[in-house]
Amino acid sequence: MDVLTDNFSLYGKGFLGTVELTVYSSVLALVLGFVMASFRVASVASFRAFGTVWVTVLRNTPLTLLFFAVMLGLPRFGLVLPFELFAVLALGCYTSAFICEVLRSGINTVPRGQGEAARSLGMTFAQTLATVVLPQAFRTVIPPIGSTLIALAKNSAIAGAFSVTELLGTYKTLSELGYNIIWTFVWIAVGYLIITLTISALFHFMEKRWGVAR
């Protein structure tokens, strides 16, 4: 218990760092995931190809390798940003590929006739997607999106290896100070549990409120 009480500010800083990474990366992943899902079901072949390449490359690239590519590769092209922002880009882009596939699977559950009926009324592809298809698809994809964002929160631990302030990275300082490594990781695990249970509770509420009745 002493490791927590003696270093509460250090744990708090790491906890808030992980929360910020999770929130910002989740927003980026949801936005990019929505855009890529729209591309993958678009009638324009070039959009579908771009969405397919995006998903294929990111889903099959190890996240650690993607961090190296973003953190070390982008500065070589003159793009110099804070490490925290680089971490958000890596996490958000990586997770967007999974969000895209979740949304696309939800879109595929909507009967084709719904889209055809909307187009027969003169609605554009964007209008059909936004007002007819996605509201129905959203109800079926709430649980898997929640699971994907929980995975994102845990994946944020990789950022600590790249000088980004987050929860797991606190163990290095505490280990150097001579604290028991077991209790150090116990409280780190508790912090991650708080974050993941909060996300789980939020999406459980959303599923009860808007999800498909079972």
Residue frames as qw, qx, qy, qz and C-alpha x, y, z in Angstrom:
[[0.000, 0.884, 0.467, 0.000, 0.00, 0.00, 0.00],
 [0.366, -0.705, 0.066, 0.604, 2.93, 2.33, 0.72],
 [0.402, 0.019, 0.542, 0.738, 3.94, 2.39, -2.94],
 [0.066, 0.692, 0.583, 0.422, 0.58, 4.02, -3.77],
 [0.305, -0.899, -0.282, 0.136, 0.36, 6.45, -0.87],
 [0.501, -0.560, 0.198, 0.629, 3.99, 7.53, -1.18],
 [0.217, -0.144, 0.565, 0.783, 3.77, 8.04, -4.94],
 [0.352, 0.621, 0.656, -0.244, 0.15, 9.02, -5.46],
 [0.232, 0.801, -0.090, -0.545, 1.05, 12.04, -7.60],
 [0.045, -0.410, 0.791, 0.452, 3.25, 9.88, -9.86],
 [0.251, 0.279, 0.925, 0.054, 0.49, 7.30, -10.27],
 [0.281, 0.739, 0.432, -0.434, -2.03, 10.08, -10.83],
 [0.144, 0.689, -0.376, -0.602, 0.08, 11.67, -13.54],
 [0.071, -0.167, 0.918, 0.353, 0.50, 8.33, -15.30],
 [0.270, 0.463, 0.825, -0.181, -3.21, 7.54, -14.92],
 [0.289, 0.782, 0.175, -0.524, -4.25, 10.88, -16.43],
 [0.045, 0.536, -0.632, -0.558, -1.74, 10.38, -19.23],
 [0.151, 0.092, 0.964, 0.198, -3.31, 7.04, -20.11],
 [0.276, 0.652, 0.617, -0.344, -6.81, 8.54, -19.92],
 [0.209, 0.752, -0.148, -0.607, -5.82, 11.37, -22.28],
 [0.018, -0.320, 0.827, 0.462, -4.19, 8.96, -24.72],
 [0.216, 0.304, 0.928, -0.015, -7.28, 6.76, -24.64],
 [0.275, 0.730, 0.429, -0.456, -9.77, 9.60, -25.14],
 [0.191, 0.717, -0.313, -0.593, -7.91, 11.42, -27.92],
 [0.046, -0.243, 0.895, 0.370, -6.95, 8.23, -29.74],
 [0.294, 0.401, 0.855, -0.149, -10.52, 6.93, -29.48],
 [0.329, 0.759, 0.187, -0.529, -11.91, 10.09, -31.07],
 [0.151, 0.601, -0.590, -0.518, -9.38, 9.86, -33.90],
 [0.155, -0.048, 0.974, 0.155, -10.04, 6.14, -34.36],
 [0.359, 0.543, 0.698, -0.299, -13.82, 6.63, -34.50],
 [0.323, 0.768, -0.059, -0.550, -13.57, 9.47, -37.02],
 [0.122, 0.504, -0.750, -0.411, -11.08, 7.67, -39.27],
 [0.262, 0.085, 0.961, -0.035, -12.94, 4.38, -38.85],
 [0.441, 0.637, 0.475, -0.417, -16.18, 6.01, -39.99],
 [0.309, 0.732, -0.328, -0.511, -14.47, 7.59, -43.01],
 [0.012, 0.361, -0.894, -0.266, -12.77, 4.34, -44.03],
 [0.367, 0.286, 0.866, -0.186, -15.96, 2.33, -43.56],
 [0.451, 0.724, 0.189, -0.486, -17.72, 4.84, -45.83],
 [0.199, 0.629, -0.615, -0.432, -14.93, 4.41, -48.39],
 [0.183, -0.163, 0.966, 0.082, -15.18, 0.62, -48.24],
 [0.367, 0.475, 0.787, -0.140, -18.88, 0.60, -49.10],
 [0.220, 0.649, -0.077, -0.724, -18.72, 3.50, -51.57],
 [0.793, 0.517, 0.317, -0.058, -19.63, 3.06, -55.21],
 [0.329, 0.872, -0.362, -0.034, -16.37, 4.73, -56.32],
 [0.953, 0.084, -0.221, 0.187, -13.71, 2.08, -56.96],
 [0.419, 0.525, -0.394, 0.627, -10.78, 4.31, -55.95],
 [0.443, -0.566, 0.308, -0.623, -12.38, 4.99, -52.56],
 [0.963, -0.197, 0.009, -0.182, -12.97, 1.28, -51.98],
 [0.815, 0.317, -0.302, 0.379, -9.37, 0.52, -52.93],
 [0.104, 0.603, -0.409, 0.677, -8.01, 3.18, -50.58],
 [0.674, -0.468, 0.236, -0.520, -10.14, 1.91, -47.70],
 [0.993, -0.005, -0.114, -0.004, -9.08, -1.69, -48.35],
 [0.623, 0.438, -0.380, 0.524, -5.38, -0.78, -48.41],
 [0.213, -0.623, 0.350, -0.667, -5.74, 1.28, -45.21],
 [0.839, -0.355, 0.179, -0.372, -7.36, -1.59, -43.33],
 [0.962, 0.163, -0.178, 0.130, -5.11, -4.31, -44.74],
 [0.469, 0.534, -0.411, 0.571, -1.87, -2.48, -43.96],
 [0.254, -0.566, 0.404, -0.672, -2.77, -1.29, -40.47],
 [0.889, -0.278, 0.095, -0.352, -4.44, -4.50, -39.29],
 [0.970, 0.101, -0.103, 0.195, -1.41, -6.54, -40.32],
 [0.372, 0.611, -0.376, 0.589, 1.25, -4.18, -38.93],
 [0.585, -0.379, -0.570, 0.435, 2.41, -4.75, -35.32],
 [0.167, -0.954, -0.227, -0.100, 1.49, -1.74, -33.21],
 [0.586, -0.636, 0.171, 0.472, 5.03, -1.42, -31.84],
 [0.534, 0.117, 0.468, 0.694, 6.37, -1.22, -35.41],
 [0.108, 0.799, 0.431, 0.406, 3.79, 1.44, -36.22],
 [0.405, -0.888, -0.068, 0.207, 4.96, 3.45, -33.20],
 [0.594, -0.339, 0.348, 0.641, 8.53, 3.26, -34.49],
 [0.390, 0.443, 0.527, 0.611, 7.39, 4.35, -37.96],
 [0.079, -0.906, -0.331, -0.252, 5.46, 7.33, -36.61],
 [0.511, -0.821, 0.023, 0.253, 7.88, 8.40, -33.86],
 [0.535, -0.443, 0.435, 0.573, 11.08, 7.99, -35.88],
 [0.475, 0.332, 0.626, 0.521, 9.87, 8.12, -39.48],
 [0.128, 0.891, 0.414, 0.135, 7.71, 11.25, -39.60],
 [0.294, -0.863, 0.102, 0.397, 10.39, 13.59, -38.15],
 [0.533, -0.163, 0.550, 0.622, 12.65, 12.59, -41.06],
 [0.256, 0.560, 0.588, 0.525, 10.08, 14.19, -43.37],
 [0.091, 0.310, -0.066, 0.944, 10.10, 17.40, -41.37],
 [0.560, -0.573, -0.331, -0.498, 7.01, 16.65, -39.27],
 [0.338, 0.111, -0.688, 0.632, 8.11, 17.32, -35.69],
 [0.544, -0.564, -0.238, -0.573, 5.37, 17.02, -33.06],
 [0.417, -0.504, 0.598, -0.463, 5.22, 16.29, -29.32],
 [0.110, 0.146, -0.983, -0.027, 5.62, 12.59, -28.55],
 [0.359, 0.276, 0.711, -0.537, 2.13, 12.54, -27.04],
 [0.570, 0.539, -0.026, -0.620, 0.63, 13.64, -30.36],
 [0.341, 0.408, -0.801, -0.276, 2.69, 11.06, -32.25],
 [0.110, 0.007, 0.959, -0.262, 1.35, 8.40, -29.86],
 [0.502, 0.429, 0.428, -0.617, -2.24, 9.52, -30.49],
 [0.518, 0.538, -0.405, -0.529, -1.66, 9.30, -34.24],
 [0.204, 0.278, -0.935, -0.078, -0.21, 5.79, -33.99],
 [0.210, 0.173, 0.875, -0.401, -2.93, 4.48, -31.68],
 [0.488, 0.490, 0.250, -0.677, -5.77, 6.24, -33.49],
 [0.488, 0.482, -0.533, -0.496, -4.75, 5.14, -36.98],
 [0.115, 0.170, -0.979, 0.024, -4.09, 1.56, -35.88],
 [0.259, 0.277, 0.799, -0.467, -7.43, 1.24, -34.07],
 [0.469, 0.446, -0.034, -0.762, -9.33, 2.94, -36.91],
 [0.344, 0.237, -0.816, -0.399, -8.73, -0.13, -39.09],
 [0.086, -0.186, -0.956, 0.211, -10.58, -2.31, -36.57],
 [0.275, 0.453, 0.414, -0.740, -13.34, 0.28, -36.07],
 [0.378, 0.368, -0.453, -0.719, -13.74, 0.39, -39.85],
 [0.308, 0.027, -0.924, -0.224, -14.31, -3.35, -40.07],
 [0.048, 0.330, 0.801, -0.497, -16.75, -3.29, -37.15],
 [0.339, 0.484, 0.135, -0.796, -18.77, -0.53, -38.80],
 [0.368, 0.292, -0.655, -0.591, -18.64, -2.25, -42.18],
 [0.146, -0.131, -0.980, 0.033, -19.98, -5.46, -40.66],
 [0.174, 0.463, 0.595, -0.633, -22.81, -3.45, -39.11],
 [0.352, 0.449, -0.237, -0.787, -23.55, -1.77, -42.45],
 [0.281, 0.143, -0.869, -0.382, -23.75, -5.20, -44.09],
 [0.045, 0.283, 0.906, -0.311, -26.49, -6.23, -41.65],
 [0.346, 0.473, 0.208, -0.783, -28.78, -3.49, -42.97],
 [0.649, 0.424, 0.629, 0.056, -31.05, -4.90, -45.70],
 [0.343, -0.001, 0.452, 0.823, -29.95, -3.77, -49.17],
 [0.040, 0.672, 0.642, 0.366, -33.49, -2.64, -49.89],
 [0.284, -0.813, -0.286, 0.420, -33.16, 0.15, -47.31],
 [0.293, -0.452, 0.312, 0.783, -30.44, 1.84, -49.34],
 [0.174, 0.251, 0.720, 0.623, -32.21, 1.23, -52.62],
 [0.073, -0.788, -0.611, -0.023, -35.40, 2.77, -51.26],
 [0.269, -0.762, -0.071, 0.585, -33.50, 5.84, -50.08],
 [0.258, -0.236, 0.512, 0.785, -31.81, 6.27, -53.46],
 [0.116, 0.493, 0.761, 0.405, -35.16, 5.90, -55.22],
 [0.131, -0.877, -0.420, 0.195, -36.31, 8.91, -53.23],
 [0.380, 0.849, -0.027, 0.367, -33.43, 10.93, -54.67],
 [0.551, -0.801, 0.216, 0.084, -31.08, 10.75, -51.68],
 [0.412, 0.720, -0.554, 0.068, -27.34, 10.85, -52.37],
 [0.769, 0.045, -0.596, 0.228, -24.93, 8.17, -51.17],
 [0.202, 0.217, -0.537, 0.790, -23.81, 10.37, -48.26],
 [0.512, -0.236, 0.125, -0.817, -27.40, 11.12, -47.24],
 [0.868, -0.087, -0.402, -0.277, -28.36, 7.45, -47.47],
 [0.637, 0.110, -0.623, 0.439, -25.39, 6.41, -45.37],
 [0.072, 0.211, -0.457, 0.861, -25.85, 9.11, -42.73],
 [0.489, -0.111, 0.192, -0.843, -29.63, 9.05, -42.31],
 [0.878, 0.021, -0.189, -0.439, -30.67, 5.52, -43.22],
 [0.835, 0.184, -0.503, 0.125, -27.86, 2.96, -43.06],
 [0.334, 0.346, -0.611, 0.629, -25.59, 4.08, -40.24],
 [0.472, -0.358, 0.335, -0.733, -28.32, 4.73, -37.63],
 [0.944, -0.078, -0.087, -0.308, -29.48, 1.12, -38.10],
 [0.770, 0.301, -0.476, 0.299, -25.94, -0.27, -38.24],
 [0.004, -0.568, 0.495, -0.658, -24.93, 1.61, -35.10],
 [0.753, -0.371, 0.187, -0.510, -27.36, -0.38, -32.98],
 [0.993, 0.028, -0.112, -0.004, -25.63, -3.65, -33.86],
 [0.691, 0.414, -0.329, 0.494, -22.02, -2.52, -33.45],
 [0.341, -0.830, 0.190, -0.398, -22.08, -0.93, -29.99],
 [0.862, -0.461, 0.208, 0.041, -20.58, -3.96, -28.14],
 [0.860, 0.170, 0.106, 0.469, -17.71, -4.63, -30.58],
 [0.245, 0.785, -0.090, 0.562, -16.80, -0.94, -30.72],
 [0.555, -0.767, 0.197, -0.255, -16.63, -0.94, -26.93],
 [0.932, -0.211, 0.191, 0.225, -14.35, -3.99, -26.97],
 [0.669, 0.512, 0.043, 0.537, -12.12, -2.33, -29.57],
 [0.024, -0.841, 0.155, -0.518, -11.75, 0.83, -27.47],
 [0.777, -0.593, 0.203, -0.058, -10.95, -1.25, -24.38],
 [0.891, 0.100, 0.138, 0.422, -8.15, -2.86, -26.40],
 [0.350, 0.753, -0.037, 0.556, -6.98, 0.63, -27.38],
 [0.434, -0.836, 0.178, -0.284, -6.75, 1.65, -23.71],
 [0.872, -0.369, 0.275, 0.169, -4.52, -1.35, -22.99],
 [0.766, 0.411, 0.146, 0.473, -2.46, -0.81, -26.14],
 [0.039, 0.952, -0.076, 0.294, -1.64, 2.70, -24.94],
 [0.745, -0.605, 0.211, 0.184, 0.91, 1.10, -22.60],
 [0.796, 0.257, 0.194, 0.512, 3.28, 0.84, -25.57],
 [0.189, 0.900, 0.036, 0.391, 3.56, 4.64, -25.62],
 [0.583, -0.795, 0.158, 0.062, 5.54, 4.54, -22.35],
 [0.818, -0.104, 0.304, 0.477, 8.49, 3.05, -24.22],
 [0.447, 0.522, 0.271, 0.674, 8.60, 6.21, -26.36],
 [0.250, -0.035, -0.294, 0.922, 8.92, 8.79, -23.56],
 [0.365, -0.460, -0.341, -0.734, 5.17, 9.39, -23.33],
 [0.208, -0.190, 0.662, -0.695, 3.71, 9.82, -19.85],
 [0.731, -0.173, -0.412, -0.516, 1.30, 6.97, -19.17],
 [0.770, -0.515, 0.169, -0.338, 0.43, 4.53, -16.40],
 [0.983, -0.005, -0.062, 0.172, 2.67, 1.55, -17.16],
 [0.530, 0.601, -0.261, 0.538, 5.72, 3.76, -17.51],
 [0.400, -0.783, 0.239, -0.412, 5.57, 4.64, -13.80],
 [0.960, -0.268, 0.000, 0.080, 7.07, 1.27, -12.91],
 [0.691, 0.432, -0.207, 0.541, 10.51, 2.39, -14.16],
 [0.049, -0.677, 0.283, -0.677, 10.71, 5.27, -11.68],
 [0.754, -0.507, 0.157, -0.386, 9.28, 3.22, -8.84],
 [0.971, 0.025, -0.125, 0.201, 11.64, 0.34, -9.53],
 [0.489, 0.516, -0.291, 0.640, 14.62, 2.72, -9.41],
 [0.315, -0.633, 0.271, -0.653, 13.35, 4.01, -6.06],
 [0.112, 0.240, -0.917, 0.299, 13.45, 0.46, -4.69],
 [0.651, -0.042, 0.301, -0.696, 9.72, -0.22, -4.27],
 [0.529, 0.019, 0.847, -0.045, 8.35, -3.76, -4.41],
 [0.127, 0.162, -0.633, -0.746, 7.80, -4.52, -8.09],
 [0.075, -0.365, -0.922, -0.101, 4.78, -6.73, -7.40],
 [0.013, -0.698, -0.541, 0.469, 2.83, -4.03, -5.58],
 [0.003, -0.442, 0.274, 0.854, 3.96, -1.51, -8.17],
 [0.159, -0.020, -0.775, -0.611, 2.29, -3.55, -10.91],
 [0.054, -0.493, -0.847, 0.192, -0.75, -4.34, -8.76],
 [0.061, 0.684, 0.308, -0.659, -1.64, -0.64, -8.56],
 [0.095, 0.322, -0.532, -0.777, -0.85, -0.15, -12.23],
 [0.092, -0.227, -0.926, -0.287, -3.27, -2.99, -13.00],
 [0.002, 0.614, 0.657, -0.437, -5.91, -1.36, -10.78],
 [0.084, 0.547, -0.092, -0.827, -5.54, 1.86, -12.78],
 [0.169, 0.116, -0.746, -0.634, -6.07, 0.05, -16.08],
 [0.067, -0.383, -0.920, 0.049, -9.01, -1.82, -14.57],
 [0.084, 0.610, 0.396, -0.681, -10.67, 1.47, -13.63],
 [0.179, 0.432, -0.382, -0.797, -10.28, 2.76, -17.19],
 [0.190, 0.004, -0.882, -0.432, -11.48, -0.41, -18.92],
 [0.031, -0.455, -0.853, 0.254, -14.42, -0.91, -16.57],
 [0.151, 0.566, 0.182, -0.790, -15.49, 2.69, -17.18],
 [0.256, 0.286, -0.594, -0.707, -15.46, 2.14, -20.94],
 [0.150, -0.167, -0.967, -0.121, -17.31, -1.15, -20.48],
 [0.055, 0.521, 0.671, -0.525, -19.97, 0.49, -18.31],
 [0.210, 0.489, -0.108, -0.840, -20.43, 3.33, -20.82],
 [0.321, 0.177, -0.721, -0.588, -20.97, 0.96, -23.74],
 [0.080, -0.285, -0.944, 0.144, -23.18, -1.32, -21.65],
 [0.172, 0.548, 0.414, -0.706, -25.41, 1.70, -20.98],
 [0.290, 0.428, -0.386, -0.764, -25.39, 2.59, -24.67],
 [0.189, 0.000, -0.933, -0.305, -26.26, -0.98, -25.63],
 [0.024, 0.441, 0.824, -0.355, -29.21, -1.05, -23.21],
 [0.186, 0.597, 0.191, -0.757, -30.37, 2.34, -24.46],
 [0.457, 0.611, -0.267, -0.589, -29.89, 1.98, -28.23],
 [0.096, -0.306, 0.919, 0.230, -28.79, -1.59, -28.93],
 [0.560, -0.029, -0.630, -0.537, -30.75, -4.25, -30.74],
 [0.701, -0.310, 0.356, -0.534, -33.28, -5.95, -28.46],
 [0.253, 0.269, -0.928, -0.056, -32.46, -9.60, -27.74]]
